[in-house]
Amino acid sequence: MNNSLFAASAADLTIERIRALAARLDQLESLTLEYKSEYSSSLVQTIAAMANTYGGMILVGINDKVEPGIERIVGVDAQPTIDQIVSGCSTMLDPPWEPAFFNVPLDDGSGHSVVVVRVDADVAPRPILVKMKAPIRLSGRNATADRNRLLQLAREEPSARVLPMGQNVMSPNLERDNEGKATADFILRTGINLPMGEAGAWRPLSERTVAALAQALDESAFPPALRNLGNGAIDYATGFRQLGHNRARKARLVWQATGRPADKKHLVEAVVSVDLPEPYGSAPTSPVASVTIDIIARVCQYARGHGKAAWTHRYSVADLAFLFDGLLKTAVDPKVVAEIARIADIDTALVAQPRELHLVADQQIKELLPSNGLKEIPDAGTSAGGVFRANPALNLRSVTDRQEQVDDWLRQLGLDAGLTGMESLVKSYRATAPTPM
């Protein structure tokens, strides 16, 4: 996905990352990505099309042809190229508007660069016209908006323009019993927001699409990570299945694991919720869908209440690392992404990566973590949860980037718990892990 580069700071736009993107055959031109070897008037047309749709990036200095013997990274003379684009935007676009530009020098001593043109649809004065027509972006090409689409662009609210990047996930609540006691050790939540395609905006969720998403989740890295969190106590687990009856615009899928098939209390549970906005033409609403993933863990409670075999349980760094990695790996799994995109009727390029992780615990976080290797920070206070932000410049499909994000979340978790030593535990786990996650 190019979402990571779109959200990256200037310092994170490196030629190594751009070269890695250009080398991937699954990252050819798409709804939000285009390559240009040099400036042309069609580049300005693409700027308008992306601005009128979901935004995106144009990488100037990269050949759009993928053929043996053809060098992809050709580079351009940066400042003259930017001047040409600015001039073209001023003379061709109505109203005149220019996107953001970033100069990324090549590392071959040529003095050439790749110019990254970042088109943010949220700040563009839509609709943007070229020769009295409104270009829009389709998958890998430009088209012209019809009358209905043009009217929609002219009438839309500013909030309808945003291409959500996985932010603004609501913090979860721990369920409590009749005595006010929490029914779980902790709950983790992440998720993404999605723009809606035209058919997805009115079409109800079908049993077939929900079942296809459940199958994709079952075949992902998620179930093994959930099982691992049970620390060997899980004897029985279900696959993802519908929880209750799906409504026309909402669906919930649940995965549950117990110590024995007859156990009523689930040691580990995962709930994936899909919420689509109400159809256009009804009450005013933002046309944004959401996919939320909740992980509910009860292993500590299970251990304490296990009769004569009761034991004290702490969630190890290795188990949490495996869980975080499995969660992120599932969120960018091509099969899972394809099913989510199908539900929302959008291009897979618009399915964002999760950008935050919420944790709400029944007790202080430090009580859930192992005591060996960790030391309490004096006067750090107490915490029973937190919101851990992700680095938007990381591409979670990359094993290395995903590990970097997992390690950072673990460090944030330790600091939020008022503990030091997480860094060494993470390094120790990475050194002894049998295979890269």
N, C-alpha and C positions, 0 to 999 in steps of 0.2 A: 504494500500500500504506500502511496505517496502522502498520506495524511501526516505521517511523522515529519517529513520534510516541510510540509505546508505550515506546520505549527512550530517548526524549529526556530530558534533565535539565529541571528546572523552568524554568531560564533560557531553554531552547530551545523551550518551549511558548508560542509567541507567537500573538496573534490573527491575524496575517498568515498564518501557517502553517495555522491552523485554518480560516480563511476559504478558503484555497486548497484544502484537503481537502474542505470542504463544497460547493465549486463544481464538483467533479469528478463527472460522471455515472457514471464507472466506480468510484466509491468510495461507493456507497450502502450501506445496511445489509448486513452480511455476518456471517460466523461470528464475527468478532472485533471488530465495530464496530456501534454503534447510536447513533442520535440521539434526544434527548428535548427537547421544547420546555420542559418543566417537570417538577417532581417528581410521581411517581405511585407507587402500590404495585407496578405492573408493572416499575418501574425496579429495585426490590429483587429481584424475581423474575429479572430479567436478570443482576444481579450474581451470584446463586447459580448460574444456568445457565452463565455464563462461567467461574466458579470451578470448576465441575464438569467443564468441557471443556478449552479451550485458553487461557482467559483472554481479555482484550481491553480495549476502551475504550468508555465511554459518554460522549457529549458532551451535557451538559445545557445548554439554551439555544439549541439549533439545531432548527428545524422539520424533522420527518422527511418532510414532503411536498415534492415537487419539481414545482411547477406554476407556470405563468406568473402573475406578479403577487403571488406569495406570497414574502415575505421569509424567507430561511432562518435568518439569524443574528438571533435575537430577544433573547437574553440573559436572565439571571435575577438576582435579588438573591442574591449568592453565599452569605453566611453562613447565612441562614435555610434555603436549599436544602440546604446541607451538613448542617445540624442535622437536617432532615427525613430525609435519607438515613441518617444515623447512627442516628437513632431507629428508622427502619424496619428497618435491619439488626439492631438489638438485639432488637426484638420479633418479627420474622418469621423470622429465620434460626436454624436449629438445627444446630450451635452458633452463638451470636452471633458475628459476624465483620464487620469493615468493611474495605473496600479503601482505596487511597490517593486523596486528593483534591488537585486543583490548581485554583487560582482564576486564570483568565486574563481580565483586564479588557478590555472593548470599548474601541475608540478613538474613540467618538462623543460622549464627554462625558456619557453617560447614567448612569454609575455602575454599570451592569450588567456582568455577566461571563458567560463560558462556563465552566462547572464541568466539568473533566475528571476522570472517575472511572476510575481505572486498576485493573483486576482482574488480579492476578498469581496464576495457578493454582498456581504453585510454592509459595506460602506459605499458601494457603487450607487450612483443616482439612477436607479432603474425606472423605466426601461431605457437602455442605451441604444440609440439608433445609428445605423450606417446606411446612408442613402435612403432615408425614410423607411427603413425596414429594421426589425429587431432580430438580430441573430440570436440563436439559442444553441446550446451544446447538446448533442446526442452522443452516443458511445463512440468516441474516436473521431467524430466529425462535427462540422457545423451545419445548421439548418436555419430556416427562417420561421419565426413565430407566426402561427395563424392568428386570426382575429381574436379568438377566445383566449389564447395564451397572452396576447398583447394586452387585452383588457385586464387579465388577471395580474400581470406585472404592474399595470398602472394603478390598480386598486389595492394591492397587497399592503398589509401592515408591516412595519419594519421587523417585527418579531418573526414574520414568516420567511424572512430572507436567510436566517441563520443556518449555516451548515453545522449542526451540533458536533462537537468534538468529544462527546462522552462525559461532559461535565454535568453538574447540577443533579446528581443522583441524591434523592432524599435519604436522610439518615434513617436506619431501621430502628425498631423498638423490640426489646425482648418481651416475649409473652410471659404473663405471670398467672399463677393459679389463684384459687379462691382465697388463699391465705396471703397473697401478695408476694409469694416467692417466685423468682425467675425459673422458668422451665428449661433453661439451657445455660451452658457455661458462657457462650458468647455467640454472637451472630456477626458474620461478615457480609458486606454487600458491595457489589460493584454493578456497573451497567452502562448502557449507552443510550443516547437519544438518536432518532433517525428522522430525516425528512421523509415525506410521503409522496409516492408517485400518484399519477392520476387515478389509476384503477385501484390502488391500495387505499385511496382516500374514501372510497365508498363501498368497496367489496368486503363482505363479511369474512371473518376467518373461517376457513374450511377445515373439517376434520383431517383431510388428507395433508394439508400443509403443516398442521400442528404435529401430526404423526411423523412427518418427514423430519421436522426439527428434532423431535424426540429421538429418532433413530440416529441422526447426526451427532447428538449429544452422547448417546450411548457408545458410539464408535470413536469418541474423542478421548483426550487425555484426562477428562474430568472425573469419570468414575474411579480409575485407579488412584487418583490423588485423594478422592473422598474416602476410599477404602483405607488408604494408608494412614489417614488421620485417626482411624479407629485403633491404632497401635496394637493390631493383632486380635482385638476383642470382637471384631465383626465376623459373624458366621453366616449371615444371610443379608442379601441386598437385592432390591428391586432395580429394574431399569427405569429410565425416565418414562413416566406415564402421566396421563391427564389427571389433575387434581380437581374433582368435582366436574361439573358440566361447563364446557366452554360457552361463553356468551359471544354474541356476534363480533364484538370488538376487543375481547379480552380472553386470554388463555393462560393457564398455569400448568406447568409440568413439574413433577416432583420425583426425586430419587431418595430412597430411604434405606437405612441399614440398621440391623439389630444384632444383639449378641446371639440370639437364638430366634428361629422363626416364630416362636410363640411369644417373644417379648413384645410388650405393648409400647415401650419407650424406645425411641430411635436414638442410637448413639450419634449418628451423623445423618443430616438431612440436607438436601439441596432443593431449592425451589426456583425455577426459571419462569418469570412472568413476562408476558407480551401484552402491551396495552397500546391499542391504536386509537387515534383521536376520533371523535364522533364525525360522521359524514359531513361534507361541505353542504351548506344550504340549511343546516339546522342551527342550533344556538352557536354564537360566535365562539370559536375555539382556535387554538394554535395547531396547525397541521403537523404536529410532531408526534412520532411514536416513541415508545421506550421499551427496552428489554432490560430487565433487572434480574440479577443473580444473587440469591441469598444462600449462605451456608450456615447451618445451625449445628453447633457441636455440643454434645452432652456427655462426653467421655468421662470427665471428672465426676459428674453427678452419678453416672453409671458405676464408676469405680467405688464411690463412697457407699452406695446402696446395694452392693453386691453380696450381702449376707456375710457368711463366715469368710468368704474369699475376698472381702473388701480390700482395696489397696488405694494408695495415694497416686494420683496421676498428674503429670505436668505435660504440656504440649512442647515437644522438643523443637529446636531450631530446624533440624533436618526435616521433620514432618511438616512444619509450617512452610519451609522453603519449597517442598514438593507440592504442597497445596497451592501456594501462590503461583508457582510455575504452571501447574496443571490448569488453574483458572485462567491465566493469561493466554496460555497456549490454545485453550478451547475457544477463547474469545476471538482469536484470529485464525482458527481452523478453517480452511477453505470450504469444507462441506457445511459447517455451521454458518459461516458468513453467507454462503449461497442461499441457504434456507431462510435466513433472516431477511436478506435482500428480496427474496421472492415474496415473502409475506408483505413487505412494505412496498413492493413493486418499484424498486430502485436498482441502480447499478451497484454491484458489489463494492465499487470504489468509494461509495458513500457510507458504507458501514464503518463507523469510526472505531478506534481502539479505546478500551476503558482508560480513563484518566484519573480515577481516584478510587480509593478503597476505604469503606467505612467499617469500623469495629466498635461494637457495643458489648461489654462484658458484664457478667453478674457480680464480679468482684474486681479488685484491683488487678490490672494487667500483670503486675509482677508476680502475683500469686498463681498465675496460669503458666508461667515460664519456668524452666529449670533453674535451680539455684546454683548449680555448678558452673563456674566460668563467668558468672554475672555478679556485679557488685552494685549496691545501691548508691545513687548519687545523693550526697547530703543536701537536705532542704529542697529536694526536687519536687516535693508534693506527691499527691496520689492521682491516679487516673484509672478510669474504668472504660476507656475507649478513646477513639480519635479518628481523624480523617487524614489519610495518607495520600498525598498527591503523587502523581506519576510525572515523569519527564516526557513532555510531548514530543521531544526530538528523537526518542527511541522508537525503533521499528520492532514491535513485539514479535514479528515473525522470525526475526533473527535470534538464534539461540544466545549469542553473546549479549545482545541488547536486552533480551528478556531476563537473562541472569543478572545483568546490571540492575534492572528494575526490581527484581525480587530481592537482591541484596540491599538495595536502598530502602525498600519497604520494611525489611527486617531491622535495619538500623533505626528507622523512624519509630518502629514499634518499641525497640529497646529504650530509646530516648524518651518516648511518651510514657513509658512505664517507670522512668526515673532510674534506669539501670545502665551501667557501662559494661563493656566486655562483649557486646553483641558482635562487634567487628571480628574479634578473634574466633568466636564460635562459627560465624559465617565462613571465614577463611578455612577453618578446620573442616567444616562440612564439605566445602568445595574440593578440598584436597583429598578427602576420602570417598567422595561420591564415585560409584563404580563407572558411571557413564554420564556424559553431559545431558542435562535435561532439555 
